[in-house]
Amino acid sequence: MKESLNRFSLDAVKFNEQMLLCLIAIWLVVVGTAISSIYSQPFSKKQRLFWILLVICLPILGLLIYLPFSMPEGRQSALLSFVKKK
């Protein structure tokens, strides 16, 4: 039993250069998509700069904070009405 549980441990994960390069590439695509989304929003130049700096300087948290602001107005109100019902 112990041997089969050891198969699912993180000790078996091989973190090498190729995996690191793939993770960096995926992260750059996600950040690039967020920046593209920021430019498609009707923000002023100061607001765009703020959001871009937030997304870049706070890697995961910045994206999570920007997520509700990236939705079109109709979807925001639908999301807020769903949250208020609970």
C-alpha positions as a LaTeX table, in Angstrom:
\begin{tabular}{lrrr}
\hline
Residue & $x$ (\AA) & $y$ (\AA) & $z$ (\AA) \\
\hline
Met1 & 0.00 & 0.00 & 0.00 \\
Lys2 & 2.79 & 2.41 & 0.89 \\
Glu3 & 4.47 & 1.83 & $-2.48$ \\
Ser4 & 1.33 & 2.74 & $-4.40$ \\
Leu5 & 0.85 & 5.90 & $-2.31$ \\
Asn6 & 4.45 & 6.94 & $-3.01$ \\
Arg7 & 3.64 & 7.07 & $-6.72$ \\
Phe8 & 1.46 & 10.10 & $-6.04$ \\
Ser9 & 4.04 & 12.08 & $-4.07$ \\
Leu10 & 5.75 & 15.19 & $-5.37$ \\
Asp11 & 9.12 & 13.50 & $-4.97$ \\
Ala12 & 8.58 & 11.78 & $-8.31$ \\
Val13 & 8.08 & 15.07 & $-10.16$ \\
Lys14 & 11.05 & 15.93 & $-12.33$ \\
Phe15 & 11.34 & 19.70 & $-12.50$ \\
Asn16 & 13.82 & 20.44 & $-15.27$ \\
Glu17 & 14.68 & 23.22 & $-17.72$ \\
Gln18 & 12.11 & 22.12 & $-20.27$ \\
Met19 & 9.28 & 22.27 & $-17.72$ \\
Leu20 & 10.47 & 25.68 & $-16.55$ \\
Leu21 & 10.51 & 27.01 & $-20.11$ \\
Cys22 & 6.97 & 25.68 & $-20.70$ \\
Leu23 & 5.73 & 27.32 & $-17.50$ \\
Ile24 & 7.35 & 30.62 & $-18.46$ \\
Ala25 & 5.82 & 30.44 & $-21.95$ \\
Ile26 & 2.35 & 29.73 & $-20.53$ \\
Trp27 & 2.72 & 32.58 & $-18.02$ \\
Leu28 & 3.77 & 35.02 & $-20.77$ \\
Val29 & 0.75 & 34.04 & $-22.87$ \\
Val30 & $-1.59$ & 34.59 & $-19.89$ \\
Val31 & $-0.07$ & 38.00 & $-19.07$ \\
Gly32 & $-0.08$ & 38.98 & $-22.75$ \\
Thr33 & $-3.75$ & 38.06 & $-23.00$ \\
Ala34 & $-4.53$ & 40.12 & $-19.88$ \\
Ile35 & $-2.68$ & 43.13 & $-21.27$ \\
Ser36 & $-4.51$ & 42.74 & $-24.57$ \\
Ser37 & $-7.78$ & 42.65 & $-22.64$ \\
Ile38 & $-6.79$ & 45.81 & $-20.74$ \\
Tyr39 & $-6.21$ & 47.66 & $-24.02$ \\
Ser40 & $-9.62$ & 46.55 & $-25.33$ \\
Gln41 & $-11.42$ & 48.06 & $-22.32$ \\
Pro42 & $-12.66$ & 51.67 & $-22.37$ \\
Phe43 & $-10.12$ & 52.80 & $-19.73$ \\
Ser44 & $-8.26$ & 56.10 & $-19.61$ \\
Lys45 & $-4.48$ & 56.08 & $-20.04$ \\
Lys46 & $-3.94$ & 56.27 & $-16.28$ \\
Gln47 & $-6.32$ & 53.39 & $-15.65$ \\
Arg48 & $-4.63$ & 51.27 & $-18.31$ \\
Leu49 & $-1.22$ & 51.97 & $-16.82$ \\
Phe50 & $-2.52$ & 51.10 & $-13.35$ \\
Trp51 & $-3.97$ & 47.77 & $-14.48$ \\
Ile52 & $-0.91$ & 46.81 & $-16.51$ \\
Leu53 & 1.40 & 47.56 & $-13.58$ \\
Leu54 & $-0.90$ & 45.65 & $-11.23$ \\
Val55 & $-0.95$ & 42.59 & $-13.48$ \\
Ile56 & 2.82 & 42.65 & $-13.96$ \\
Cys57 & 3.90 & 43.55 & $-10.41$ \\
Leu58 & 1.48 & 41.24 & $-8.57$ \\
Pro59 & 1.62 & 38.18 & $-10.81$ \\
Ile60 & $-1.29$ & 35.97 & $-9.72$ \\
Leu61 & $-3.09$ & 38.37 & $-7.42$ \\
Gly62 & $-3.09$ & 41.13 & $-10.06$ \\
Leu63 & $-4.81$ & 38.84 & $-12.56$ \\
Leu64 & $-7.39$ & 37.77 & $-10.00$ \\
Ile65 & $-8.13$ & 41.39 & $-9.08$ \\
Tyr66 & $-8.47$ & 42.39 & $-12.76$ \\
Leu67 & $-10.75$ & 39.46 & $-13.64$ \\
Pro68 & $-14.09$ & 41.06 & $-12.64$ \\
Phe69 & $-13.17$ & 44.26 & $-14.50$ \\
Ser70 & $-12.40$ & 42.35 & $-17.70$ \\
Met71 & $-16.02$ & 41.28 & $-18.19$ \\
Pro72 & $-18.47$ & 43.28 & $-20.32$ \\
Glu73 & $-21.02$ & 45.35 & $-18.40$ \\
Gly74 & $-23.91$ & 42.93 & $-18.94$ \\
Arg75 & $-21.99$ & 39.99 & $-17.54$ \\
Gln76 & $-20.81$ & 41.99 & $-14.51$ \\
Ser77 & $-24.36$ & 42.79 & $-13.46$ \\
Ala78 & $-25.43$ & 39.17 & $-13.99$ \\
Leu79 & $-22.52$ & 37.97 & $-11.86$ \\
Leu80 & $-23.28$ & 40.51 & $-9.13$ \\
Ser81 & $-26.98$ & 39.57 & $-9.07$ \\
Phe82 & $-25.99$ & 35.90 & $-8.69$ \\
Val83 & $-23.71$ & 36.73 & $-5.77$ \\
Lys84 & $-26.35$ & 38.90 & $-4.06$ \\
Lys85 & $-28.93$ & 36.08 & $-4.18$ \\
Lys86 & $-26.84$ & 33.89 & $-1.88$ \\
\hline
\end{tabular}
